[in-house]
Amino acid sequence: MFNFNNLGINFTYNPWKKTHKTKSKKKNVLFFTFLSLLLFIMGSMGTYFFLYTPIKKVTESRSWIKVPAKIIASEVKKKSVRANNDWITNYSIQVSYHYNFDNAEYIGDRYDFFRSLNKYTSEQEEVYNVIKRHPIGTTVMCYVNPKNPKESVICRNIYYKSLLTGVIPLLLMLGGMAIMVGICVKNIKLFRKQR
């Protein structure tokens, strides 16, 4: 730093000040770029698994073939997770059923696309009600994928409460996109000013 006050000039010059500010700006840009990418990737994965895939399967199952099935196993599966220094129990519908399609026997284990096959929900009462309605030995109707008869489902409706789980990663994805757009717009403005 150079001080010109001794020469009667009220002026101080610091050649490192601009460099320090530039480095600080670069660090901020890198941090927010990393943050936006992280949010976008995590949000995209969550949206795909918890929102897009179930809704896609519900839509596809509208054209599946309806056949009778017999319940051979029916129970509630529990899983406890720690959140905010407390334990929360989630529940999953575990139902297995036997059905015939094109003179072949199959066993299915999907009740719906939202709360079975290791997909959990906090709605304890609703899960237990489903199990009560499907005791072992009960005959129900299931829907079979004609292109892949091993794939079937009993309930092909959308479970809207589970969709809320998919909204959270969707918001993360949109937040990451918003940060990336903000960084791009700011860099474009800085580039135009420097020209």
Backbone torsions as a table, in degrees:
resi	resn	phi	psi	omega
1	MET	NA	136.0	-178.5
2	PHE	-113.4	129.9	-179.3
3	ASN	-111.5	120.6	-178.2
4	PHE	-98.0	8.8	-178.4
5	ASN	-63.5	-31.0	-179.2
6	ASN	-66.5	-20.0	179.5
7	LEU	-95.9	8.7	-179.8
8	GLY	83.8	11.9	-179.7
9	ILE	-111.6	124.6	-179.2
10	ASN	-85.2	78.8	-175.8
11	PHE	-154.8	134.4	177.9
12	THR	-124.2	131.2	-178.5
13	TYR	-118.5	125.5	178.2
14	ASN	-121.5	103.7	-176.6
15	PRO	-69.0	-15.9	-177.5
16	TRP	-89.9	-14.1	-174.6
17	LYS	-63.6	-46.6	-178.9
18	LYS	-66.6	-39.5	179.2
19	THR	-63.1	-41.6	179.9
20	HIS	-62.7	-42.8	179.2
21	LYS	-64.4	-40.8	179.7
22	THR	-62.7	-44.2	178.5
23	LYS	-62.8	-40.3	179.9
24	SER	-63.9	-41.5	178.4
25	LYS	-64.1	-40.6	179.4
26	LYS	-63.1	-40.3	178.5
27	LYS	-63.2	-42.1	179.0
28	ASN	-63.4	-42.3	179.6
29	VAL	-63.0	-44.1	179.5
30	LEU	-63.3	-41.6	-179.7
31	PHE	-62.9	-49.1	-178.0
32	PHE	-70.2	-29.8	175.1
33	THR	-66.0	-45.6	177.7
34	PHE	-62.2	-43.3	179.8
35	LEU	-62.0	-44.2	-179.0
36	SER	-65.0	-40.0	178.2
37	LEU	-65.9	-40.5	179.3
38	LEU	-63.4	-47.2	178.7
39	LEU	-62.4	-41.5	-178.0
40	PHE	-66.1	-44.0	-178.8
41	ILE	-66.4	-48.4	179.8
42	MET	-62.8	-43.6	179.6
43	GLY	-64.2	-39.8	-179.9
44	SER	-64.9	-43.4	179.5
45	MET	-63.8	-45.6	179.5
46	GLY	-63.8	-40.7	178.8
47	THR	-63.7	-40.0	-179.0
48	TYR	-64.5	-46.9	-174.3
49	PHE	-79.8	-36.2	-173.0
50	PHE	-99.9	-14.4	-176.9
51	LEU	-123.7	-58.2	-175.1
52	TYR	-66.1	-50.9	-175.6
53	THR	-61.1	-49.1	178.8
54	PRO	-61.2	-42.9	-179.2
55	ILE	-66.1	-38.0	177.6
56	LYS	-62.2	-43.2	179.8
57	LYS	-66.4	-39.5	177.2
58	VAL	-59.7	-44.4	179.9
59	THR	-63.8	-45.0	-179.6
60	GLU	-63.6	-37.8	-175.2
61	SER	-69.4	-10.5	178.1
62	ARG	-63.1	-23.2	-179.3
63	SER	-102.7	6.4	-179.3
64	TRP	-75.6	161.5	-176.4
65	ILE	-88.5	134.6	-178.9
66	LYS	-88.6	123.5	179.8
67	VAL	-138.3	155.1	176.9
68	PRO	-73.3	148.7	179.4
69	ALA	-142.0	153.1	179.9
70	LYS	-115.6	127.5	-179.1
71	ILE	-69.5	126.4	178.9
72	ILE	-115.9	-10.2	176.0
73	ALA	-156.5	140.5	-177.2
74	SER	-155.6	115.1	-179.7
75	GLU	-160.1	166.5	177.2
76	VAL	-102.6	131.0	176.8
77	LYS	-103.0	133.0	-177.3
78	LYS	-112.5	149.0	175.7
79	LYS	-145.3	125.6	180.0
80	SER	-99.3	134.6	178.1
81	VAL	-127.8	147.5	-178.8
82	ARG	-91.4	129.7	179.0
83	ALA	-146.6	124.2	179.3
84	ASN	54.1	50.4	178.6
85	ASN	59.1	26.9	178.7
86	ASP	-142.1	157.5	-179.7
87	TRP	-101.8	129.7	179.0
88	ILE	-117.1	132.6	-179.9
89	THR	-100.0	127.5	175.2
90	ASN	-111.0	160.9	-170.9
91	TYR	-131.6	147.3	179.4
92	SER	-133.8	142.4	179.4
93	ILE	-83.9	117.7	179.2
94	GLN	-112.5	98.7	-178.5
95	VAL	-127.7	132.1	174.2
96	SER	-120.0	145.1	-176.7
97	TYR	-148.4	152.9	-178.0
98	HIS	-107.2	135.2	178.9
99	TYR	-147.8	160.8	177.7
100	ASN	-114.0	140.1	178.1
101	PHE	-149.9	123.3	-179.1
102	ASP	53.9	48.2	176.9
103	ASN	61.4	25.1	176.4
104	ALA	-129.5	147.9	-179.0
105	GLU	-98.1	140.0	-180.0
106	TYR	-137.6	158.6	173.2
107	ILE	-123.3	122.8	178.3
108	GLY	-105.2	156.4	179.6
109	ASP	-139.5	21.7	178.0
110	ARG	-111.6	121.2	175.3
111	TYR	-82.0	-54.0	174.0
112	ASP	-143.1	-175.8	-176.0
113	PHE	-92.9	6.1	-174.1
114	PHE	-122.6	-30.0	-171.1
115	ARG	-128.6	21.1	178.7
116	SER	-137.3	174.7	-177.1
117	LEU	55.9	56.3	176.6
118	ASN	65.6	21.8	170.1
119	LYS	-102.7	128.0	-170.4
120	TYR	-113.0	157.4	176.4
121	THR	-141.7	157.6	178.1
122	SER	-88.1	-2.5	-177.1
123	GLU	-79.8	81.6	-175.7
124	GLN	-60.6	-49.2	-176.0
125	GLU	-60.6	-43.6	-178.1
126	GLU	-66.3	-38.7	178.5
127	VAL	-64.4	-45.5	179.6
128	TYR	-65.8	-34.4	177.0
129	ASN	-64.2	-38.1	177.3
130	VAL	-63.0	-43.7	-179.7
131	ILE	-65.2	-38.4	178.6
132	LYS	-64.3	-34.4	180.0
133	ARG	-78.0	-10.6	-177.4
134	HIS	-129.4	61.9	176.9
135	PRO	-70.2	160.9	179.0
136	ILE	-59.5	134.4	-179.8
137	GLY	97.6	-11.4	179.9
138	THR	-73.2	140.6	174.9
139	THR	-97.0	126.1	-179.4
140	VAL	-128.8	175.5	174.8
141	MET	-105.3	133.6	175.8
142	CYS	-123.3	166.5	-177.8
143	TYR	-116.0	126.3	-173.5
144	VAL	-112.0	135.0	176.2
145	ASN	-73.5	112.2	-177.2
146	PRO	-64.0	-24.9	178.7
147	LYS	-80.1	-24.4	178.8
148	ASN	-145.5	83.9	-173.9
149	PRO	-58.8	-16.1	176.6
150	LYS	-71.5	-17.1	-178.7
151	GLU	-97.2	124.4	-178.1
152	SER	-151.5	167.7	179.0
153	VAL	-155.4	147.5	178.2
154	ILE	-86.8	-50.1	-178.3
155	CYS	-112.5	119.4	-178.1
156	ARG	-107.8	22.5	178.3
157	ASN	-85.3	160.4	175.0
158	ILE	-82.0	128.7	176.2
159	TYR	-97.3	99.9	-168.1
160	TYR	-65.4	-29.6	179.1
161	LYS	-65.1	-34.5	178.1
162	SER	-72.0	-22.0	178.0
163	LEU	-64.7	-26.2	178.5
164	LEU	-62.2	-31.0	176.6
165	THR	-62.9	-34.7	179.0
166	GLY	-79.3	-19.8	-179.7
167	VAL	-69.8	-35.6	-178.3
168	ILE	-61.0	-53.6	177.1
169	PRO	-64.7	-28.0	176.3
170	LEU	-63.3	-41.9	177.5
171	LEU	-65.4	-38.0	176.8
172	LEU	-62.6	-42.9	179.5
173	MET	-62.6	-45.5	179.4
174	LEU	-65.9	-35.9	177.1
175	GLY	-64.1	-42.5	176.6
176	GLY	-61.9	-41.4	178.1
177	MET	-63.6	-41.0	-179.0
178	ALA	-63.3	-41.5	179.0
179	ILE	-64.6	-43.0	179.3
180	MET	-62.1	-42.8	178.5
181	VAL	-63.3	-41.6	179.0
182	GLY	-61.4	-42.3	178.5
183	ILE	-63.9	-44.2	179.7
184	CYS	-62.0	-45.0	-179.7
185	VAL	-62.7	-42.4	-179.3
186	LYS	-65.3	-41.7	179.2
187	ASN	-66.4	-36.9	177.4
188	ILE	-63.4	-42.9	178.5
189	LYS	-62.7	-42.3	179.5
190	LEU	-65.0	-39.3	179.1
191	PHE	-62.4	-41.3	-179.2
192	ARG	-68.5	-35.5	179.2
193	LYS	-67.9	-34.3	-177.3
194	GLN	-77.3	-15.9	-179.5
195	ARG	-73.9	NA	NA
